[in-house]
Amino acid sequence: MTLLKKIIRWIAFKYARLTNLYVKLCRPSGEEYAKYLKKHGRFRFIGDDCIIYTFTNIPDPELVSIGNNVLLSGCSLFAHDGSISVLNRAYNVKLDKVGKIDIKDNVFIGHGAIVQPDVTIGPNAIVAAGSVVTSDVKEGTIVGGVPARTIGKVEDLVKKLKKETEKLPWNDLIQKRVGAYDPALEPELKRRRIKYFFGD
């Protein structure tokens, strides 16, 4: 990391300034950006070991609570209904529609998913990519679709993936991995995956 990037990152973390420059120039990982948001993001709460990518859309962070070990993969969390301002003007009324979003521990929300106001997700739940979540997601379930409906149980998915992983030619590296990304193993892991899928 260059000296300029280090200085910009330091200013962003210390003073919550130069945020756009920090995101654009430093390109923080999801782990780093979650730590930044935990410190300066105005969220109701953000737990530990979270991953929030910079392209995740959360217009009302003060109405969002995020537990531990949560990964938000380019989704949108809307704690308000944007149509209200149009309706107020068009019908000469004064309406409001907001609600909290409460994401419990051990939750994954896939890319392009949309979470609406007044929703609680999890714990131990998965929201499939592209889903529109309009109601609570029960503990241990996988939801998908528009609107999102239960499509499975996380426990069953873990069992299935465990069996599939045991058969992979790079399973030995996966078992040695420390965390989600292990820089010591990633080059060999990438090489084996490419060879497996595309040959030499």
DRENPA-3360 file (N, C-alpha, C; in nm, 2 decimals, always signed):
BEGIN
1 = MTLLKKII = +0.09/-0.12/+0.00/+0.00/+0.00/+0.00/+0.09/+0.12/+0.00 ~ +0.06/+0.22/-0.09/+0.14/+0.34/-0.10/+0.12/+0.42/+0.03 ~ +0.21/+0.52/+0.05/+0.20/+0.61/+0.16/+0.07/+0.69/+0.15 ~ +0.04/+0.74/+0.03/-0.09/+0.82/+0.02/-0.21/+0.73/+0.06 ~ -0.22/+0.61/+0.02/-0.33/+0.52/+0.05/-0.34/+0.50/+0.20 ~ -0.22/+0.48/+0.26/-0.21/+0.46/+0.41/-0.27/+0.59/+0.48 ~ -0.23/+0.70/+0.43/-0.27/+0.83/+0.50/-0.42/+0.85/+0.48 ~ -0.47/+0.82/+0.36/-0.62/+0.83/+0.34/-0.70/+0.74/+0.42;
9 = RWIAFKYA = -0.65/+0.61/+0.43/-0.71/+0.51/+0.52/-0.71/+0.56/+0.66 ~ -0.60/+0.61/+0.71/-0.59/+0.65/+0.85/-0.69/+0.76/+0.88 ~ -0.69/+0.86/+0.79/-0.79/+0.98/+0.80/-0.93/+0.93/+0.80 ~ -0.96/+0.84/+0.71/-1.10/+0.78/+0.71/-1.14/+0.71/+0.84 ~ -1.05/+0.63/+0.89/-1.08/+0.55/+1.01/-1.08/+0.64/+1.13 ~ -0.99/+0.74/+1.14/-0.97/+0.82/+1.26/-1.08/+0.93/+1.26 ~ -1.11/+0.99/+1.15/-1.20/+1.11/+1.15/-1.33/+1.10/+1.07 ~ -1.35/+0.98/+1.00/-1.47/+0.96/+0.92/-1.47/+1.07/+0.81;
17 = RLTNLYVK = -1.36/+1.10/+0.75/-1.35/+1.19/+0.64/-1.28/+1.13/+0.52 ~ -1.30/+1.18/+0.41/-1.24/+1.13/+0.28/-1.30/+0.99/+0.25 ~ -1.42/+0.96/+0.29/-1.47/+0.83/+0.28/-1.48/+0.78/+0.13 ~ -1.53/+0.87/+0.04/-1.54/+0.83/-0.10/-1.40/+0.81/-0.16 ~ -1.31/+0.89/-0.12/-1.17/+0.87/-0.17/-1.11/+0.74/-0.11 ~ -1.14/+0.72/+0.01/-1.09/+0.59/+0.08/-1.15/+0.47/+0.00 ~ -1.28/+0.47/-0.03/-1.34/+0.36/-0.10/-1.28/+0.34/-0.24 ~ -1.27/+0.45/-0.31/-1.23/+0.45/-0.45/-1.08/+0.42/-0.46;
25 = LCRPSGEE = -0.99/+0.48/-0.38/-0.85/+0.46/-0.39/-0.80/+0.34/-0.32 ~ -0.85/+0.31/-0.20/-0.79/+0.20/-0.12/-0.86/+0.07/-0.15 ~ -0.98/+0.08/-0.21/-1.06/-0.04/-0.24/-1.05/-0.15/-0.13 ~ -1.11/-0.11/-0.01/-1.11/-0.20/+0.10/-1.18/-0.33/+0.08 ~ -1.13/-0.43/+0.14/-1.20/-0.56/+0.14/-1.33/-0.55/+0.22 ~ -1.42/-0.65/+0.20/-1.54/-0.65/+0.27/-1.52/-0.65/+0.42 ~ -1.42/-0.72/+0.47/-1.39/-0.73/+0.61/-1.35/-0.59/+0.66 ~ -1.26/-0.52/+0.59/-1.21/-0.39/+0.63/-1.32/-0.29/+0.63;
33 = YAKYLKKH = -1.41/-0.29/+0.52/-1.51/-0.20/+0.51/-1.62/-0.21/+0.62 ~ -1.64/-0.34/+0.66/-1.74/-0.36/+0.77/-1.68/-0.30/+0.90 ~ -1.55/-0.31/+0.92/-1.49/-0.25/+1.04/-1.51/-0.10/+1.03 ~ -1.49/-0.04/+0.91/-1.50/+0.10/+0.90/-1.65/+0.14/+0.93 ~ -1.75/+0.07/+0.87/-1.89/+0.10/+0.90/-1.92/+0.08/+1.05 ~ -1.86/-0.02/+1.11/-1.89/-0.04/+1.25/-1.85/+0.08/+1.33 ~ -1.74/+0.14/+1.29/-1.69/+0.26/+1.36/-1.76/+0.39/+1.32 ~ -1.79/+0.41/+1.19/-1.84/+0.53/+1.14/-1.97/+0.53/+1.06;
41 = GRFRFIGD = -2.04/+0.41/+1.05/-2.15/+0.40/+0.96/-2.29/+0.43/+1.01 ~ -2.30/+0.48/+1.14/-2.43/+0.52/+1.19/-2.53/+0.41/+1.20 ~ -2.49/+0.28/+1.20/-2.58/+0.17/+1.21/-2.62/+0.16/+1.36 ~ -2.74/+0.10/+1.37/-2.79/+0.07/+1.51/-2.69/-0.02/+1.58 ~ -2.64/-0.12/+1.51/-2.54/-0.21/+1.56/-2.47/-0.29/+1.45 ~ -2.34/-0.32/+1.46/-2.28/-0.41/+1.37/-2.19/-0.50/+1.46 ~ -2.20/-0.63/+1.45/-2.13/-0.72/+1.53/-1.99/-0.75/+1.47 ~ -1.93/-0.85/+1.52/-1.79/-0.89/+1.48/-1.79/-0.98/+1.36;
49 = DCIIYTFT = -1.67/-0.99/+1.29/-1.65/-1.09/+1.19/-1.75/-1.07/+1.07 ~ -1.78/-0.95/+1.04/-1.88/-0.92/+0.93/-1.80/-0.89/+0.80 ~ -1.87/-0.91/+0.69/-1.82/-0.87/+0.56/-1.93/-0.79/+0.49 ~ -1.90/-0.66/+0.46/-1.99/-0.58/+0.39/-1.91/-0.51/+0.28 ~ -1.95/-0.54/+0.15/-1.88/-0.49/+0.04/-1.92/-0.34/+0.02 ~ -1.83/-0.26/-0.04/-1.86/-0.12/-0.06/-1.98/-0.10/-0.16 ~ -2.01/-0.19/-0.24/-2.13/-0.18/-0.33/-2.26/-0.22/-0.27 ~ -2.26/-0.25/-0.14/-2.39/-0.28/-0.08/-2.46/-0.15/-0.05;
57 = NIPDPELV = -2.59/-0.15/-0.07/-2.68/-0.03/-0.07/-2.76/-0.03/+0.06 ~ -2.73/+0.06/+0.15/-2.80/+0.07/+0.28/-2.83/+0.22/+0.31 ~ -2.94/+0.27/+0.25/-2.97/+0.41/+0.27/-3.00/+0.46/+0.41 ~ -3.05/+0.37/+0.50/-3.10/+0.41/+0.63/-3.02/+0.33/+0.74 ~ -2.89/+0.34/+0.75/-2.82/+0.25/+0.84/-2.86/+0.26/+0.99 ~ -2.92/+0.38/+1.03/-2.96/+0.39/+1.17/-3.08/+0.30/+1.21 ~ -3.14/+0.25/+1.10/-3.26/+0.15/+1.13/-3.22/+0.01/+1.10 ~ -3.09/-0.02/+1.09/-3.04/-0.15/+1.06/-2.95/-0.20/+1.17;
65 = SIGNNVLL = -2.97/-0.32/+1.21/-2.89/-0.39/+1.31/-2.83/-0.52/+1.25 ~ -2.70/-0.54/+1.26/-2.63/-0.65/+1.20/-2.56/-0.73/+1.30 ~ -2.59/-0.86/+1.31/-2.52/-0.94/+1.42/-2.38/-0.98/+1.38 ~ -2.33/-1.08/+1.44/-2.19/-1.13/+1.42/-2.19/-1.23/+1.30 ~ -2.08/-1.23/+1.23/-2.06/-1.33/+1.12/-2.17/-1.31/+1.01 ~ -2.18/-1.19/+0.96/-2.28/-1.16/+0.86/-2.21/-1.12/+0.73 ~ -2.25/-1.17/+0.62/-2.19/-1.13/+0.49/-2.30/-1.07/+0.40 ~ -2.28/-0.94/+0.37/-2.38/-0.87/+0.28/-2.31/-0.86/+0.14;
73 = SGCSLFAH = -2.35/-0.93/+0.04/-2.29/-0.94/-0.09/-2.36/-0.86/-0.19 ~ -2.34/-0.73/-0.19/-2.40/-0.64/-0.29/-2.55/-0.64/-0.29 ~ -2.61/-0.65/-0.18/-2.75/-0.65/-0.17/-2.80/-0.50/-0.13 ~ -2.93/-0.49/-0.12/-2.99/-0.36/-0.08/-3.08/-0.38/+0.04 ~ -3.06/-0.30/+0.14/-3.14/-0.30/+0.26/-3.22/-0.17/+0.27 ~ -3.35/-0.18/+0.25/-3.43/-0.06/+0.25/-3.52/-0.06/+0.37 ~ -3.49/+0.03/+0.46/-3.58/+0.04/+0.58/-3.69/+0.14/+0.56 ~ -3.70/+0.20/+0.44/-3.81/+0.29/+0.41/-3.87/+0.25/+0.28;
81 = DGSISVLN = -3.99/+0.30/+0.25/-4.06/+0.28/+0.13/-4.05/+0.41/+0.05 ~ -3.97/+0.40/-0.06/-3.94/+0.52/-0.14/-4.06/+0.58/-0.21 ~ -4.17/+0.50/-0.23/-4.29/+0.55/-0.30/-4.37/+0.65/-0.22 ~ -4.34/+0.66/-0.09/-4.42/+0.75/+0.00/-4.41/+0.90/-0.04 ~ -4.29/+0.94/-0.08/-4.28/+1.08/-0.12/-4.36/+1.11/-0.25 ~ -4.37/+1.02/-0.34/-4.45/+1.04/-0.46/-4.60/+1.04/-0.42 ~ -4.64/+0.94/-0.34/-4.78/+0.93/-0.30/-4.82/+1.06/-0.22 ~ -4.74/+1.11/-0.13/-4.77/+1.23/-0.06/-4.80/+1.34/-0.15;
89 = RAYNVKLD = -4.71/+1.36/-0.25/-4.73/+1.47/-0.34/-4.85/+1.45/-0.44 ~ -4.86/+1.33/-0.49/-4.97/+1.30/-0.58/-5.11/+1.30/-0.52 ~ -5.12/+1.26/-0.40/-5.25/+1.25/-0.33/-5.28/+1.36/-0.22 ~ -5.18/+1.45/-0.21/-5.19/+1.55/-0.11/-5.22/+1.50/+0.03 ~ -5.14/+1.40/+0.06/-5.15/+1.33/+0.19/-5.01/+1.34/+0.26 ~ -5.01/+1.29/+0.39/-4.89/+1.29/+0.47/-4.88/+1.15/+0.52 ~ -4.81/+1.06/+0.45/-4.79/+0.92/+0.49/-4.65/+0.89/+0.53 ~ -4.63/+0.78/+0.59/-4.49/+0.74/+0.63/-4.49/+0.59/+0.63;
97 = KVGKIDIK = -4.38/+0.53/+0.58/-4.36/+0.38/+0.59/-4.22/+0.35/+0.61 ~ -4.18/+0.33/+0.73/-4.04/+0.29/+0.76/-4.05/+0.17/+0.86 ~ -3.94/+0.10/+0.87/-3.93/-0.01/+0.97/-3.79/-0.05/+0.99 ~ -3.76/-0.12/+1.09/-3.63/-0.17/+1.12/-3.59/-0.29/+1.03 ~ -3.47/-0.31/+1.01/-3.42/-0.44/+0.96/-3.32/-0.49/+1.06 ~ -3.35/-0.62/+1.10/-3.27/-0.68/+1.21/-3.21/-0.81/+1.15 ~ -3.08/-0.81/+1.13/-3.01/-0.92/+1.08/-2.94/-0.99/+1.19 ~ -2.97/-1.11/+1.22/-2.92/-1.18/+1.34/-2.78/-1.24/+1.30;
105 = DNVFIGHG = -2.72/-1.32/+1.39/-2.59/-1.38/+1.37/-2.59/-1.49/+1.26 ~ -2.48/-1.50/+1.19/-2.45/-1.61/+1.09/-2.55/-1.60/+0.98 ~ -2.55/-1.49/+0.91/-2.65/-1.47/+0.80/-2.57/-1.43/+0.67 ~ -2.61/-1.49/+0.56/-2.55/-1.45/+0.43/-2.67/-1.40/+0.34 ~ -2.65/-1.28/+0.29/-2.75/-1.22/+0.20/-2.68/-1.20/+0.06 ~ -2.73/-1.27/-0.04/-2.67/-1.28/-0.17/-2.68/-1.15/-0.25 ~ -2.60/-1.15/-0.36/-2.59/-1.03/-0.45/-2.73/-1.00/-0.51 ~ -2.76/-0.88/-0.51/-2.88/-0.83/-0.58/-3.01/-0.86/-0.50;
113 = AIVQPDVT = -3.00/-0.92/-0.38/-3.12/-0.94/-0.29/-3.16/-0.80/-0.24 ~ -3.29/-0.79/-0.22/-3.35/-0.67/-0.16/-3.43/-0.71/-0.04 ~ -3.39/-0.64/+0.07/-3.46/-0.66/+0.20/-3.55/-0.54/+0.23 ~ -3.68/-0.56/+0.25/-3.78/-0.45/+0.27/-3.78/-0.42/+0.42 ~ -3.85/-0.31/+0.45/-3.87/-0.26/+0.59/-3.94/-0.37/+0.68 ~ -3.92/-0.37/+0.81/-3.99/-0.45/+0.91/-3.95/-0.60/+0.89 ~ -3.83/-0.63/+0.86/-3.79/-0.77/+0.84/-3.68/-0.80/+0.94 ~ -3.69/-0.92/+0.99/-3.59/-0.98/+1.08/-3.54/-1.11/+1.00;
121 = IGPNAIVA = -3.41/-1.13/+0.99/-3.35/-1.24/+0.92/-3.26/-1.32/+1.02 ~ -3.29/-1.45/+1.03/-3.20/-1.54/+1.10/-3.24/-1.55/+1.25 ~ -3.14/-1.61/+1.32/-3.00/-1.64/+1.29/-2.99/-1.76/+1.20 ~ -2.86/-1.78/+1.16/-2.82/-1.89/+1.08/-2.91/-1.91/+0.95 ~ -2.92/-1.80/+0.87/-3.01/-1.80/+0.76/-2.93/-1.76/+0.63 ~ -2.99/-1.80/+0.52/-2.93/-1.76/+0.39/-3.04/-1.70/+0.30 ~ -3.01/-1.58/+0.24/-3.10/-1.52/+0.15/-3.03/-1.53/+0.01 ~ -3.10/-1.61/-0.08/-3.04/-1.63/-0.21/-3.03/-1.50/-0.29;
129 = AGSVVTSD = -2.93/-1.50/-0.38/-2.91/-1.39/-0.47/-3.04/-1.35/-0.55 ~ -3.07/-1.22/-0.56/-3.18/-1.18/-0.64/-3.32/-1.19/-0.57 ~ -3.32/-1.23/-0.45/-3.44/-1.25/-0.38/-3.50/-1.11/-0.33 ~ -3.63/-1.10/-0.31/-3.69/-0.99/-0.25/-3.76/-1.03/-0.12 ~ -3.70/-0.99/-0.01/-3.74/-1.03/+0.12/-3.84/-0.93/+0.18 ~ -3.97/-0.98/+0.19/-4.08/-0.89/+0.24/-4.13/-0.93/+0.38 ~ -4.08/-1.05/+0.43/-4.13/-1.09/+0.56/-4.01/-1.16/+0.63 ~ -4.03/-1.19/+0.76/-3.92/-1.24/+0.84/-3.87/-1.37/+0.78;
137 = VKEGTIVG = -3.74/-1.40/+0.80/-3.67/-1.52/+0.75/-3.64/-1.60/+0.88 ~ -3.70/-1.72/+0.89/-3.69/-1.80/+1.01/-3.54/-1.85/+1.03 ~ -3.51/-1.88/+1.16/-3.38/-1.93/+1.19/-3.35/-2.06/+1.11 ~ -3.23/-2.07/+1.06/-3.19/-2.19/+1.00/-3.24/-2.22/+0.86 ~ -3.31/-2.12/+0.80/-3.37/-2.14/+0.67/-3.29/-2.07/+0.56 ~ -3.32/-2.12/+0.43/-3.27/-2.06/+0.31/-3.39/-2.01/+0.24 ~ -3.39/-1.88/+0.20/-3.51/-1.83/+0.12/-3.46/-1.78/-0.01 ~ -3.55/-1.78/-0.11/-3.52/-1.74/-0.24/-3.64/-1.70/-0.32;
145 = GVPARTIG = -3.63/-1.62/-0.42/-3.74/-1.59/-0.51/-3.80/-1.45/-0.48 ~ -3.90/-1.42/-0.56/-3.97/-1.29/-0.55/-4.12/-1.31/-0.54 ~ -4.18/-1.29/-0.43/-4.11/-1.26/-0.30/-4.04/-1.39/-0.24 ~ -3.95/-1.37/-0.16/-3.87/-1.48/-0.10/-3.95/-1.57/-0.02 ~ -3.93/-1.70/-0.05/-4.00/-1.81/+0.02/-3.89/-1.91/+0.07 ~ -3.93/-1.99/+0.17/-3.83/-2.09/+0.22/-3.81/-2.19/+0.11 ~ -3.68/-2.22/+0.08/-3.65/-2.32/-0.02/-3.56/-2.43/+0.03 ~ -3.52/-2.42/+0.16/-3.44/-2.52/+0.22/-3.40/-2.49/+0.36;
153 = KVEDLVKK = -3.32/-2.58/+0.42/-3.27/-2.56/+0.55/-3.11/-2.55/+0.54 ~ -3.06/-2.46/+0.62/-2.91/-2.44/+0.62/-2.84/-2.56/+0.66 ~ -2.90/-2.63/+0.76/-2.83/-2.76/+0.81/-2.82/-2.86/+0.70 ~ -2.92/-2.87/+0.62/-2.91/-2.97/+0.50/-2.81/-2.93/+0.40 ~ -2.80/-2.80/+0.38/-2.70/-2.75/+0.28/-2.56/-2.77/+0.33 ~ -2.54/-2.75/+0.46/-2.40/-2.78/+0.52/-2.37/-2.93/+0.50 ~ -2.46/-3.02/+0.53/-2.43/-3.16/+0.51/-2.40/-3.19/+0.36 ~ -2.47/-3.14/+0.27/-2.45/-3.16/+0.13/-2.32/-3.11/+0.08;
161 = LKKETEKL = -2.29/-2.98/+0.12/-2.16/-2.92/+0.08/-2.04/-2.99/+0.15 ~ -2.06/-3.05/+0.27/-1.95/-3.12/+0.33/-1.91/-3.24/+0.25 ~ -2.01/-3.32/+0.20/-1.99/-3.44/+0.12/-1.92/-3.40/-0.01 ~ -1.97/-3.29/-0.07/-1.91/-3.25/-0.20/-1.77/-3.20/-0.19 ~ -1.74/-3.13/-0.08/-1.61/-3.08/-0.05/-1.51/-3.19/-0.03 ~ -1.55/-3.30/+0.03/-1.46/-3.41/+0.06/-1.41/-3.48/-0.07 ~ -1.49/-3.46/-0.18/-1.45/-3.52/-0.31/-1.37/-3.43/-0.40 ~ -1.35/-3.31/-0.36/-1.27/-3.21/-0.44/-1.12/-3.24/-0.44;
169 = PWNDLIQK = -1.05/-3.23/-0.55/-0.91/-3.26/-0.55/-0.83/-3.16/-0.47 ~ -0.89/-3.05/-0.43/-0.81/-2.95/-0.34/-0.87/-2.95/-0.20 ~ -0.94/-3.05/-0.16/-1.00/-3.06/-0.02/-0.89/-3.05/+0.08 ~ -0.77/-3.11/+0.06/-0.66/-3.10/+0.15/-0.62/-2.95/+0.18 ~ -0.63/-2.87/+0.08/-0.60/-2.72/+0.11/-0.71/-2.66/+0.18 ~ -0.83/-2.69/+0.15/-0.95/-2.63/+0.22/-0.94/-2.67/+0.37 ~ -0.90/-2.79/+0.40/-0.89/-2.83/+0.54/-0.78/-2.76/+0.62 ~ -0.68/-2.71/+0.54/-0.56/-2.64/+0.61/-0.59/-2.49/+0.62;
177 = RVGAYDPA = -0.69/-2.45/+0.55/-0.72/-2.30/+0.54/-0.74/-2.24/+0.68 ~ -0.69/-2.12/+0.70/-0.72/-2.05/+0.82/-0.81/-1.93/+0.78 ~ -0.93/-1.93/+0.82/-1.02/-1.82/+0.77/-1.08/-1.85/+0.63 ~ -1.15/-1.74/+0.58/-1.21/-1.76/+0.45/-1.11/-1.74/+0.34 ~ -1.00/-1.67/+0.37/-0.89/-1.65/+0.27/-0.76/-1.67/+0.34 ~ -0.68/-1.76/+0.29/-0.55/-1.79/+0.34/-0.44/-1.76/+0.23 ~ -0.37/-1.64/+0.24/-0.28/-1.60/+0.14/-0.17/-1.71/+0.11 ~ -0.14/-1.79/+0.21/-0.03/-1.89/+0.19/-0.08/-2.00/+0.09;
185 = LEPELKRR = -0.21/-2.03/+0.10/-0.27/-2.14/+0.02/-0.34/-2.10/-0.11 ~ -0.38/-1.97/-0.12/-0.46/-1.93/-0.23/-0.40/-1.95/-0.37 ~ -0.27/-1.93/-0.39/-0.21/-1.95/-0.53/-0.23/-2.10/-0.57 ~ -0.19/-2.19/-0.48/-0.21/-2.33/-0.52/-0.35/-2.37/-0.53 ~ -0.44/-2.32/-0.45/-0.58/-2.35/-0.46/-0.63/-2.30/-0.59 ~ -0.60/-2.18/-0.63/-0.64/-2.13/-0.76/-0.59/-2.21/-0.88 ~ -0.46/-2.25/-0.87/-0.40/-2.33/-0.97/-0.47/-2.47/-0.99 ~ -0.50/-2.53/-0.88/-0.57/-2.66/-0.89/-0.71/-2.65/-0.94;
193 = RIKYFFGD = -0.78/-2.54/-0.90/-0.92/-2.52/-0.95/-0.92/-2.50/-1.10 ~ -0.83/-2.42/-1.15/-0.82/-2.39/-1.29/-0.79/-2.51/-1.37 ~ -0.69/-2.59/-1.32/-0.66/-2.72/-1.38/-0.77/-2.81/-1.39 ~ -0.85/-2.82/-1.28/-0.96/-2.91/-1.27/-1.07/-2.87/-1.37 ~ -1.10/-2.75/-1.38/-1.21/-2.70/-1.46/-1.17/-2.69/-1.61 ~ -1.05/-2.65/-1.64/-1.01/-2.62/-1.78/-0.90/-2.71/-1.83 ~ -0.84/-2.79/-1.75/-0.72/-2.87/-1.79/-0.59/-2.79/-1.79 ~ -0.49/-2.85/-1.85/-0.36/-2.78/-1.85/-0.35/-2.67/-1.95;
% end
